[in-house]
Amino acid sequence: MHFGFSYIGLIFLLMLMIPNIIWSRNKPKEYDKYVKYENTLLLLLERTGEILVTCISLIFKDFNINNFSESSLLLIIAFILMILYEIYWIRYFKSEKTMKEQYSSILGIPVAGATLPVFTFLILGIYGNNILLIISTLILGIGHIGIHLNHYKDSVKENISIKRIVLKIIFVFIGIIILYILGSFMFKMVQLNKLEKMSSTDMIEYTTKNDDKTRISIAIIKDGNVEYKVYSKNMKQENTIYDYEIGSISKTYVALLLSRAIDENKININDSIDKYLELDNNKYYPTIERLITHTSGYKAYYFESQMIVNKFSQDNDFYGISKADILKKVKNINLEDKDYEFEYSNFGISVLGLVLEKVYNKDFTSLMNDFINTDLKLEDTKVATGKGNLDGYWNWKNEDGYIPAGAIISNIEDMAEYLKIYLNNENQNSINTYNPRKEINVSNYMYNKLDININKIAMTWMIDSKNNFVWHNGATTNFNSYIAFNKEKNIGIVILSNLNPNKKISTTVIGSKMMKELCGN
């Protein structure tokens, strides 16, 4: 969450407050007659929720639109709901019905007048990934809707049908979900059709258009020559070298370190992890190969209570989840001795990090930093520093268990040197990491539409058999990255961006297009 005045939050608050101010000054004469007492708890919840929602809507800039994306559909739906809310009040003010008749109408105030703003600010919270606003809106909703239900009973003087009102609320909720699904589908179709026709240059131009903060760094290696480009606003080129979180490309470093450990006879790739970690002996645990090929059966990650805390205080969901937490979870997961269907697993690579720590008797961060600096001879690539000359880096603790899955920070020059290692025919350890190990043929509609393929898996590396290149991508909250190479044609690229992958066009889409252009596919 980012602090800063939100004009969009102000607009929504005004749309909420103005009709209520008008109503309070012209409320029906029978209002006081029907509603003599308020439930103290509900009133407290409503007032507390109102204050929190007002403050949070104004001071968090997460709601402001930086570009139109799929998530912007949530904002559009929220705006539609508030328009319906305004229409509701306009009809209410024009109506000559009594309060009883108003409450007994088709939707009734408990459904329309109370639930529309609650749904609106819940959607705003989801759009801005703002857990504080979501919780505050729920508090407001309980109090607000509860008070209106009491008013309903007092004014109509009939037994209230909770079932009927709940069904109406569910109907509205389902309508919102259907609206979002249809809008999302239409948005994806339109965007995918546009992307298919765009060149990689068009994509970079679109992504940097009128954006002061975006920095996209690119390295292209062809026939041994390296070309660097750093793009800022409107594709302006500059010479600054920026530090980027490379996200899950960090996993390829883990694979390379594993390859060295195998070469040194410290690890056998066919061994199960209980040979290296202190685990119960009476159950099955996955092999090293299944970890490194994402076929172990482990999920992408497993929920920890710390993740709730992180929603309030961190961009990094994995912050504070310790190595001990990872090991404890491993002991509690029951798997079968088989190749599971491919499921990209941050957790699995984190477990592999524990194995590497054990065989080298060194904490993972120190181990990987030494490997990067001594073996790979990369001076500006580090693990879990949380520092650089851009904004929005993830924080990490020294004992965090998910560090192996995606905590490396690097720049375009070091990443180009790293890419050269894979284009070098003499480095057997690197060759071992990208040799195909399993056929997986991942089906993803968007990837298939854009001709982005994962046909085989190596040691973390994805293999596009159709277009004949090896690749990997990475993403954190504020960065996304892509690396790929075709060994036969001696071509490779690295793209680093300080944008969330869901904003504008991701480096995976740009990079895949660029590789096909360079390779003549």
C-alpha positions in Angstrom: 0.0 0.0 0.0 1.3 3.5 -0.9 0.5 6.7 0.9 -0.7 9.7 -1.1 -3.9 11.7 -1.7 -6.4 9.8 -3.8 -8.6 11.8 -6.1 -10.6 8.7 -7.0 -11.2 8.0 -3.3 -12.5 11.5 -2.9 -14.9 11.1 -5.9 -16.3 7.9 -4.5 -16.7 9.4 -1.0 -18.5 12.5 -2.4 -20.9 10.2 -4.4 -21.6 8.4 -1.2 -22.0 11.4 1.1 -23.9 13.9 -0.9 -27.2 12.0 -1.2 -27.0 11.1 2.5 -26.4 14.8 3.4 -29.5 15.8 1.4 -31.5 13.0 3.0 -30.5 14.0 6.5 -31.7 17.6 5.9 -35.0 16.4 4.4 -35.6 13.1 6.1 -39.3 11.9 6.3 -41.3 13.2 9.2 -42.2 9.7 10.3 -38.6 8.7 10.6 -38.3 9.6 14.3 -41.7 8.0 14.9 -40.6 4.7 13.5 -37.0 4.7 14.7 -36.8 5.7 18.3 -33.8 3.6 19.4 -30.6 2.6 17.7 -28.7 -0.6 18.5 -25.6 0.8 20.3 -23.2 -1.9 18.9 -24.4 -1.5 15.3 -24.2 2.3 15.6 -20.6 2.0 16.9 -19.6 -0.3 14.0 -21.2 2.0 11.5 -19.5 5.2 12.8 -16.1 3.4 13.2 -16.4 2.0 9.7 -17.4 5.4 8.3 -14.3 7.1 9.8 -11.9 4.4 8.7 -13.3 4.1 5.2 -13.2 7.9 4.8 -9.6 8.2 5.9 -8.2 5.2 4.0 -10.0 6.1 0.8 -8.3 9.6 0.9 -4.8 8.7 2.0 -4.0 5.7 -0.1 -3.1 6.3 -3.7 -3.5 2.7 -4.7 -6.9 3.5 -6.3 -5.5 6.0 -8.8 -5.3 4.8 -12.4 -1.8 4.7 -13.9 -2.8 2.7 -16.9 -5.8 0.8 -18.1 -5.5 -2.9 -17.3 -7.7 -5.9 -16.4 -7.7 -4.9 -12.8 -9.1 -1.5 -13.8 -12.4 -3.3 -14.6 -12.9 -3.5 -10.8 -12.7 0.3 -10.7 -15.2 0.5 -13.5 -17.6 -1.9 -11.8 -17.3 0.1 -8.6 -18.1 3.3 -10.5 -21.2 1.6 -12.1 -22.4 0.6 -8.6 -22.1 4.1 -7.4 -24.0 5.4 -10.4 -26.8 2.9 -9.5 -26.6 4.2 -6.0 -27.1 7.8 -7.3 -30.0 6.7 -9.5 -31.5 5.0 -6.5 -31.4 8.2 -4.4 -32.7 10.3 -7.3 -35.7 8.1 -7.6 -36.1 8.1 -3.9 -36.1 11.9 -3.7 -38.6 12.2 -6.6 -40.9 9.6 -5.1 -43.9 10.6 -3.1 -44.2 7.3 -1.4 -44.3 7.1 2.4 -41.3 5.7 4.3 -43.1 2.4 4.7 -43.8 2.2 1.0 -40.2 3.0 0.2 -38.9 0.3 2.5 -41.4 -2.2 1.1 -40.3 -1.6 -2.6 -38.8 -4.2 -4.8 -35.2 -3.9 -3.5 -35.8 -1.8 -0.4 -33.3 0.4 1.4 -31.7 -2.5 3.2 -30.6 -3.9 -0.1 -30.1 -0.9 -2.4 -29.3 1.9 -0.1 -27.1 0.0 2.3 -25.4 -2.7 0.2 -24.4 -0.8 -3.0 -21.9 1.4 -1.2 -20.6 -1.5 0.8 -20.0 -3.6 -2.3 -18.4 -0.5 -4.0 -15.8 0.1 -1.3 -15.1 -3.7 -1.0 -14.3 -3.7 -4.7 -12.1 -0.6 -4.3 -10.2 -2.4 -1.6 -9.7 -5.4 -3.8 -8.6 -3.1 -6.7 -6.0 -1.4 -4.6 -5.0 -4.6 -2.8 -5.8 -2.7 0.4 -6.7 -5.1 3.2 -7.3 -2.1 5.6 -10.1 -0.8 3.4 -11.6 -4.2 3.0 -11.7 -4.8 6.7 -13.0 -1.2 7.4 -15.8 -1.7 4.8 -16.8 -5.0 6.3 -17.1 -3.2 9.7 -19.1 -0.4 8.1 -21.3 -2.9 6.2 -22.3 -4.9 9.4 -23.3 -1.7 11.2 -24.9 0.1 8.2 -26.9 -2.9 6.9 -27.9 -3.9 10.5 -29.2 -0.5 11.3 -31.2 -0.4 8.0 -32.7 -3.8 8.9 -33.8 -2.4 12.2 -35.4 0.6 10.5 -37.1 -1.8 8.1 -38.7 -3.7 11.0 -39.8 -0.5 12.8 -41.2 1.3 9.7 -43.0 -1.6 8.0 -44.3 -3.1 11.2 -44.1 -6.6 9.8 -42.0 -9.6 10.4 -38.8 -9.1 8.5 -37.9 -11.8 6.0 -34.2 -12.2 6.5 -34.1 -15.0 3.9 -35.6 -12.7 1.3 -33.2 -9.9 1.9 -30.2 -12.3 2.0 -31.3 -13.7 -1.4 -31.5 -10.2 -2.8 -28.0 -9.4 -1.5 -26.7 -12.7 -3.0 -28.4 -11.8 -6.3 -26.6 -8.4 -6.4 -23.3 -10.1 -5.5 -23.7 -12.7 -8.2 -24.5 -10.0 -10.7 -21.3 -8.2 -9.8 -19.2 -11.4 -10.3 -20.9 -12.1 -13.7 -20.3 -8.5 -14.7 -16.6 -8.8 -13.8 -16.1 -12.1 -15.5 -17.7 -10.9 -18.8 -15.8 -7.7 -18.7 -12.5 -9.5 -17.9 -13.1 -11.9 -20.8 -13.9 -9.1 -23.3 -10.9 -7.1 -22.1 -8.5 -10.1 -22.5 -9.8 -10.8 -26.0 -9.4 -7.3 -27.1 -5.9 -7.0 -25.6 -4.7 -10.4 -26.9 -5.8 -9.5 -30.4 -3.8 -6.2 -30.1 -0.8 -7.9 -28.7 -0.7 -10.5 -31.5 -0.2 -7.8 -34.0 2.4 -5.7 -32.1 6.1 -6.0 -32.5 8.4 -6.0 -29.5 9.2 -2.4 -30.2 5.5 -1.5 -30.2 5.2 -3.2 -26.9 8.0 -1.3 -25.3 6.7 2.0 -26.7 3.2 1.2 -25.2 4.7 0.2 -21.9 6.8 3.4 -21.5 4.3 5.8 -23.0 3.8 8.9 -20.8 5.2 7.0 -17.8 7.9 8.9 -15.8 8.8 6.0 -13.5 9.1 3.0 -15.8 12.7 1.9 -16.7 13.1 -1.1 -19.0 16.7 -2.4 -19.5 17.4 -4.8 -22.3 20.5 -6.8 -23.2 20.7 -8.6 -26.6 23.5 -11.0 -27.3 24.0 -12.1 -30.9 27.1 -13.8 -32.3 29.0 -12.9 -29.2 28.2 -9.2 -29.3 26.2 -7.5 -26.6 23.9 -4.5 -27.1 22.4 -2.6 -24.2 19.4 -0.4 -24.2 17.7 1.3 -21.3 14.3 2.8 -22.0 12.4 5.4 -20.0 9.4 7.6 -20.7 8.2 7.4 -24.4 11.1 5.1 -25.3 13.7 7.7 -24.5 17.1 5.9 -24.2 19.5 6.6 -21.3 22.7 5.2 -20.0 21.9 4.7 -16.3 22.4 1.2 -15.0 19.5 0.2 -12.7 19.1 -2.4 -10.0 16.2 -4.8 -10.5 14.6 -7.6 -8.5 14.8 -10.5 -10.9 12.1 -12.5 -9.0 11.9 -16.2 -10.1 14.9 -16.0 -12.4 16.7 -16.4 -9.1 15.6 -20.1 -9.4 18.0 -20.6 -12.3 20.8 -19.5 -10.0 19.7 -22.2 -7.6 19.7 -24.7 -10.4 23.3 -23.7 -11.4 24.4 -24.0 -7.8 22.7 -27.4 -7.6 24.5 -28.5 -10.8 27.8 -27.6 -9.1 26.8 -29.6 -6.0 26.0 -32.6 -8.2 29.3 -32.3 -10.0 31.1 -32.2 -6.6 29.2 -35.4 -5.6 27.5 -33.6 -2.7 24.0 -34.3 -4.1 22.5 -37.0 -6.2 19.6 -35.6 -8.2 17.7 -38.9 -7.8 17.9 -38.9 -4.0 14.8 -37.9 -1.9 15.2 -34.9 0.3 15.1 -36.9 3.5 18.7 -38.1 2.8 19.8 -34.5 3.4 17.2 -33.0 5.8 16.2 -34.2 9.3 12.8 -35.7 8.5 10.7 -38.6 9.7 11.8 -41.9 8.1 8.4 -43.5 7.9 7.0 -41.6 4.9 7.8 -40.6 1.3 9.5 -37.3 0.4 10.1 -35.9 -3.1 13.4 -36.3 -5.0 15.7 -33.5 -5.8 14.8 -33.9 -9.5 11.1 -33.5 -8.8 11.8 -30.3 -6.8 13.9 -28.8 -9.6 11.3 -29.7 -12.3 8.2 -28.6 -10.3 6.7 -32.1 -10.4 7.1 -32.8 -6.7 3.5 -32.4 -5.8 4.2 -29.3 -3.7 1.9 -26.3 -4.1 3.2 -22.9 -5.2 3.2 -21.9 -1.5 1.4 -22.8 1.7 -0.5 -20.4 3.8 1.1 -19.1 7.0 -0.4 -16.7 9.5 2.5 -14.3 8.8 1.0 -13.6 5.4 -1.9 -11.8 7.0 0.5 -9.6 8.9 2.4 -9.0 5.6 -0.8 -7.7 3.9 -0.8 -4.8 6.4 3.0 -4.1 6.4 4.8 -5.6 3.4 4.8 -5.9 -0.3 6.5 -9.3 0.1 4.0 -12.0 1.1 6.8 -14.3 2.1 8.5 -12.0 4.5 9.0 -13.5 8.0 8.2 -17.1 6.9 11.2 -18.8 8.4 13.3 -21.8 7.3 11.9 -23.6 10.3 8.3 -22.9 9.0 9.3 -24.4 5.6 10.8 -27.5 7.3 7.7 -27.9 9.6 5.4 -27.8 6.6 7.5 -30.4 4.7 7.0 -32.8 7.7 3.3 -32.3 7.6 2.7 -32.7 3.8 1.9 -36.2 2.6 2.8 -37.1 -1.0 3.0 -40.2 -3.2 6.1 -41.5 -4.9 5.3 -40.3 -8.4 5.7 -37.5 -10.9 2.9 -35.0 -10.2 1.5 -32.8 -12.8 3.7 -29.7 -13.3 2.9 -27.0 -10.7 5.2 -24.1 -10.5 6.4 -24.2 -6.8 8.1 -21.5 -4.9 7.9 -23.8 -1.9 9.7 -26.6 -3.7 12.6 -24.4 -4.6 12.7 -23.1 -1.0 13.0 -26.7 0.2 15.9 -27.2 -2.3 17.5 -24.2 -0.7 17.5 -26.0 2.7 19.1 -29.0 1.0 21.9 -26.9 -0.4 22.4 -25.2 3.0 22.8 -28.6 4.6 25.3 -30.1 2.1 27.5 -26.9 2.1 27.0 -26.3 5.8 26.4 -22.6 5.1 23.3 -20.4 5.3 21.7 -20.0 1.8 22.2 -16.2 1.4 25.9 -16.4 2.2 26.2 -19.5 0.1 24.5 -18.0 -3.0 26.3 -14.7 -2.7 29.7 -16.5 -2.5 28.7 -18.5 -5.5 27.6 -15.5 -7.5 30.7 -13.4 -6.7 33.4 -16.1 -6.8 32.2 -18.7 -9.3 30.1 -16.5 -11.6 32.2 -13.4 -11.0 29.2 -11.1 -10.9 29.9 -8.0 -8.8 26.6 -6.3 -8.7 24.3 -9.2 -8.1 23.2 -9.9 -4.5 20.7 -11.9 -2.5 18.0 -10.3 -0.4 19.5 -6.9 0.1 16.2 -4.9 -0.5 18.3 -2.0 -1.8 19.0 -0.4 -5.2 18.5 2.8 -7.2 14.9 2.1 -7.9 11.8 2.0 -5.7 9.7 -0.8 -4.2 12.2 -3.6 -3.3 11.0 -6.5 -1.1 12.2 -6.7 2.5 13.7 -10.0 3.7 14.8 -11.4 7.1 18.1 -13.4 7.3 16.2 -16.6 8.2 13.4 -16.3 5.7 12.7 -19.6 4.0 11.5 -18.4 0.6 14.7 -16.5 -0.3 15.8 -19.2 -2.7 12.6 -18.8 -4.7 13.1 -15.2 -5.8 15.3 -12.8 -3.8 18.1 -11.8 -6.1 18.7 -8.2 -7.2 20.9 -7.6 -10.3 21.4 -5.2 -13.2 21.4 -5.5 -16.9 25.2 -5.7 -17.3 25.6 -8.6 -14.7 22.6 -10.4 -16.2 24.2 -10.2 -19.7 27.3 -11.8 -18.2 25.1 -14.4 -16.6 23.4 -15.1 -19.9 26.8 -15.6 -21.5 27.5 -18.5 -19.1 24.6 -20.4 -20.9 25.8 -19.6 -24.3 29.3 -20.8 -23.5 29.9 -24.3 -24.8 32.6 -25.0 -22.3 30.5 -24.6 -19.1 29.2 -28.1 -18.4 27.4 -27.2 -15.2 25.2 -24.6 -17.1 24.6 -27.1 -19.9 23.3 -29.6 -17.4 20.7 -27.1 -16.1 19.0 -26.5 -19.4 19.0 -30.1 -20.8 15.4 -31.3 -21.0 14.3 -33.5 -18.2 10.6 -33.9 -18.5 7.9 -33.2 -21.1 5.1 -31.2 -19.5 3.2 -29.3 -22.3 1.7 -26.6 -20.1 -1.7 -25.4 -21.3 -2.4 -21.7 -20.8 -4.9 -19.9 -22.9 -3.1 -16.5 -22.9 0.3 -18.1 -23.5 -1.1 -20.3 -26.3 -2.7 -17.3 -28.0 0.6 -15.4 -27.9 2.7 -18.4 -28.9 4.5 -18.6 -25.6 5.2 -22.3 -24.9 6.3 -24.5 -22.1 6.7 -27.9 -23.7 9.5 -29.3 -21.5 11.1 -28.5 -18.2 14.8 -28.6 -17.4 16.4 -27.7 -14.0 13.9 -24.8 -13.5 14.4 -23.6 -17.1 11.3 -23.7 -19.4 11.8 -25.0 -22.9 9.8 -23.7 -25.9 10.3 -26.6 -28.3 8.2 -25.0 -31.0 10.3 -21.9 -31.2 13.5 -23.6 -30.1 14.6 -21.5 -27.1 15.1 -21.9 -23.4 13.6 -19.2 -21.1 12.5 -18.2 -17.6 10.7 -15.2 -16.2 10.4 -13.6 -12.8 8.2 -11.1 -11.0 7.8 -9.4 -7.6 5.3 -6.7 -6.6 7.1 -3.9 -8.4 9.4 -5.7 -10.9 9.3 -8.3 -13.7 12.0 -9.9 -15.8 12.7 -12.3 -18.6 15.7 -14.2 -19.9 15.9 -16.5 -22.9 18.5 -18.0 -25.3 18.8 -20.1 -28.4 22.1 -22.0 -28.1 22.3 -23.1 -31.8 21.9 -19.5 -33.1 24.0 -18.0 -30.3 21.2 -15.5 -29.5 20.0 -14.5 -26.1 18.1 -11.6 -24.4 17.5 -10.3 -20.9 14.7 -7.8 -20.2 14.4 -6.1 -16.8 11.5 -3.8 -15.8 10.4 -2.0 -12.7 6.7 -2.6 -13.4 4.3 -5.0 -11.8 3.8 -7.8 -14.4 0.1 -7.1 -14.5 0.6 -3.5 -15.5 0.7 -2.7 -19.2 2.7 -5.5 -21.0 4.9 -7.9 -19.1 8.5 -8.6 -20.0 7.5 -12.2 -20.7 5.2 -11.1 -23.6 7.8 -8.6 -24.9 10.7 -11.0 -24.5 9.0 -13.9 -26.2 8.1 -11.7 -29.2 11.7 -10.3 -29.3 13.3 -13.8 -29.3 11.1 -14.9 -32.2 12.0 -11.8 -34.1 15.7 -12.3 -33.5 15.6 -16.0 -34.3 13.5 -15.4 -37.4 10.6 -17.5 -36.2 
